[in-house]
């Protein structure tokens, strides 16, 4: 109930309620307004906190994409993100915490692509190629993903484990997809699962490295598009 609502309540019942009873109702109405206001203020503060944290992660990703982990400074990240140093230290106490947040956000975005592709139509082999295509597009355009990739390429021992683990995880993801394709019949049954998964990931990461060195990943989607016919030749059932 708003303060205006409280006023209407009091005026509409003024003739029937007065004295102590009226004061009690008035006090209860004011307390209700205060509770609602406090909740709105708390929700607004939470929204601002989330927005600040996201801005800090994006700013950190841009800094890590330009500079090595060792060269990056928290003050520079605060300036890049447009946040105060106090806000930065509230969310992230150290540079390692900031780097881990960027790496986690990178993987969340890549896994979101995986989930979207898994629910798309087509054969499992076609979905695998769609996954590679969409990941390449994401990497070529997303600053947080790019910052995570740069971090993984020259990570400090402080963040090496979280930086390196996803590369092995994606080999397992591709292996599972190839296995599903074999069961479905869209991928040849005589292929070596482990070798095929490692080959696909190695070629993908190799193209990623070349594109990153050449033009900051702008050409990565085109490079992956040129790889897909080779993958298809390897994986498609013999006709």
C-alpha positions in Angstrom: 0.0 0.0 0.0 1.3 3.5 -0.9 1.2 6.6 1.3 -1.6 7.9 -0.9 -3.5 4.7 -0.3 -3.0 5.1 3.5 -4.4 8.7 3.2 -7.5 7.5 1.4 -8.0 4.8 3.9 -7.8 7.2 6.8 -10.1 9.8 5.1 -12.7 7.2 4.1 -12.9 5.9 7.7 -12.4 9.1 9.5 -16.1 9.4 10.4 -16.2 5.9 11.9 -12.8 5.4 13.5 -11.0 7.8 15.7 -8.9 8.1 18.8 -6.6 5.2 19.7 -8.0 2.8 17.1 -7.5 5.3 14.3 -3.9 6.0 15.5 -3.2 2.3 15.5 -4.5 1.9 12.0 -2.5 4.9 10.8 0.7 3.6 12.4 0.2 0.1 10.9 -0.3 1.7 7.5 2.9 3.8 7.8 4.9 0.7 8.9 3.5 -1.2 5.8 4.7 1.6 3.6 8.1 1.5 5.2 8.4 -2.2 4.7 7.5 -1.9 1.0 9.9 0.9 0.5 12.7 -1.0 2.2 12.1 -4.0 -0.1 12.2 -1.8 -3.2 15.4 -0.1 -2.0 17.0 -3.6 -1.3 15.9 -4.8 -4.7 17.4 -1.7 -6.4 20.7 -2.1 -4.5 20.8 -5.8 -5.6 20.3 -4.9 -9.2 23.0 -2.2 -9.0 25.4 -4.7 -7.4 24.8 -7.3 -10.1 25.2 -4.6 -12.8 28.5 -3.5 -11.2 29.8 -7.0 -10.9 29.0 -7.7 -14.6 30.7 -4.4 -15.6 33.8 -5.4 -13.6 34.0 -8.8 -15.3 33.6 -7.2 -18.8 36.2 -4.6 -18.0 38.6 -7.2 -16.6 38.1 -9.3 -19.8 39.1 -6.4 -22.0 42.2 -5.7 -19.9 43.2 -9.3 -19.9 42.7 -9.4 -23.7 45.2 -6.6 -24.1 47.7 -7.3 -21.3 49.2 -10.3 -19.8 48.0 -11.5 -16.4 51.2 -10.2 -14.8 50.9 -6.8 -16.5 47.3 -6.3 -15.6 46.5 -4.1 -12.5 43.3 -4.0 -10.5 43.2 -0.2 -10.7 43.3 -0.4 -14.5 40.4 -2.9 -14.4 38.4 -0.5 -12.2 39.0 2.3 -14.7 38.2 0.1 -17.7 34.9 -1.0 -16.1 33.8 2.5 -15.0 33.5 1.3 -11.4 35.1 2.6 -8.2 38.0 0.8 -6.6 35.8 0.4 -3.5 33.2 -1.4 -5.6 35.8 -3.6 -7.2 37.3 -4.7 -3.9 33.8 -5.3 -2.5 33.2 -7.9 -5.3 36.7 -9.1 -5.9 39.4 -9.0 -3.3 42.3 -10.1 -5.6 43.4 -10.1 -9.2 43.2 -13.9 -9.1 39.5 -13.8 -8.1 38.8 -11.4 -10.9 40.6 -13.7 -13.4 38.6 -16.7 -12.2 35.4 -14.8 -12.6 36.3 -14.0 -16.2 37.2 -17.6 -16.9 34.0 -18.9 -15.3 31.9 -16.4 -17.3 33.6 -17.5 -20.5 32.7 -21.1 -19.9 29.1 -20.2 -19.0 28.7 -18.5 -22.3 30.2 -21.4 -24.2 28.1 -23.9 -22.4 25.0 -21.8 -23.2 25.9 -22.3 -26.9 26.2 -26.1 -26.3 22.8 -26.2 -24.6 21.1 -24.3 -27.4 22.6 -26.5 -30.1 21.7 -29.7 -28.2 18.0 -28.8 -28.5 18.2 -27.8 -32.2 16.9 -30.0 -35.1 19.1 -32.2 -37.3 21.3 -35.2 -36.8 24.0 -35.4 -34.1 26.7 -34.9 -36.7 25.0 -31.8 -38.0 24.6 -30.5 -34.4 28.3 -31.1 -33.8 29.2 -28.9 -36.8 26.6 -26.3 -35.7 28.3 -26.2 -32.3 31.7 -25.6 -33.8 30.3 -22.9 -36.0 28.4 -21.1 -33.2 31.4 -21.3 -30.8 33.6 -19.8 -33.5 31.1 -16.9 -33.9 30.9 -16.4 -30.2 34.7 -16.3 -29.8 35.0 -13.9 -32.7 32.6 -11.4 -31.1 32.4 -11.8 -27.3 34.9 -9.8 -25.3 34.5 -11.9 -22.1 35.2 -15.1 -24.0 38.2 -13.5 -25.7 39.5 -12.3 -22.4 39.2 -15.8 -21.0 41.1 -17.3 -23.9 43.9 -14.8 -23.5 44.1 -15.7 -19.8 44.2 -19.4 -20.5 47.1 -18.8 -23.0 49.4 -17.2 -20.4 47.7 -18.0 -17.1 49.5 -17.5 -13.8 49.8 -20.4 -11.4 47.1 -18.7 -9.4 44.5 -19.5 -12.0 46.2 -22.2 -14.1 43.9 -25.0 -13.0 40.6 -23.3 -13.8 42.2 -21.9 -17.1 43.4 -25.3 -18.3 40.7 -27.7 -17.2 38.0 -26.6 -19.8 40.2 -27.7 -22.7 40.2 -31.3 -21.5 36.5 -31.0 -20.6 35.6 -30.0 -24.2 37.4 -33.1 -25.5 35.1 -35.2 -23.4 32.0 -33.2 -24.5 32.9 -33.8 -28.2 33.6 -37.5 -27.4 30.1 -37.8 -26.0 28.6 -36.1 -29.0 30.4 -38.4 -31.4 29.3 -41.4 -29.3 25.7 -40.3 -29.6 26.1 -39.9 -33.4 27.4 -43.4 -33.6 24.4 -44.8 -31.8 22.1 -42.7 -34.0 23.8 -43.7 -37.2 24.9 -40.3 -38.4 28.6 -41.0 -37.5 30.5 -44.0 -38.8 30.6 -46.8 -36.2 34.2 -47.9 -36.8 35.8 -44.6 -35.7 38.0 -44.4 -32.7 36.1 -42.2 -30.2 39.1 -40.8 -28.3 41.2 -40.0 -31.3 38.3 -38.4 -33.2 37.4 -36.2 -30.3 41.0 -35.1 -29.8 41.4 -34.5 -33.5 38.3 -32.3 -33.7 39.3 -30.3 -30.7 42.9 -29.9 -31.7 42.0 -28.6 -35.1 39.4 -26.2 -33.6 41.9 -24.9 -31.0 44.6 -24.6 -33.6 42.4 -22.5 -35.8 41.4 -20.5 -32.8 45.1 -19.7 -32.0 45.9 -18.8 -35.6 42.9 -16.5 -35.8 43.8 -14.9 -32.5 47.3 -14.1 -33.6 46.2 -13.0 -37.1 43.3 -10.7 -36.5 42.0 -11.1 -33.0 39.6 -13.9 -34.0 37.7 -12.0 -36.7 38.5 -14.7 -39.2 37.8 -17.6 -36.8 34.3 -18.4 -38.2 35.7 -18.6 -41.7 38.5 -20.8 -40.6 36.1 -23.2 -38.9 33.9 -23.2 -41.9 36.8 -24.5 -44.0 37.5 -27.2 -41.4 34.0 -28.7 -41.3 34.2 -30.5 -44.7 37.3 -32.3 -43.4 35.5 -33.2 -40.2 32.5 -34.4 -42.3 34.8 -36.6 -44.4 36.2 -38.1 -41.2 32.9 -38.7 -39.4 30.2 -39.4 -42.0 29.2 -43.0 -42.5 30.7 -44.7 -45.6 28.2 -44.6 -48.5 
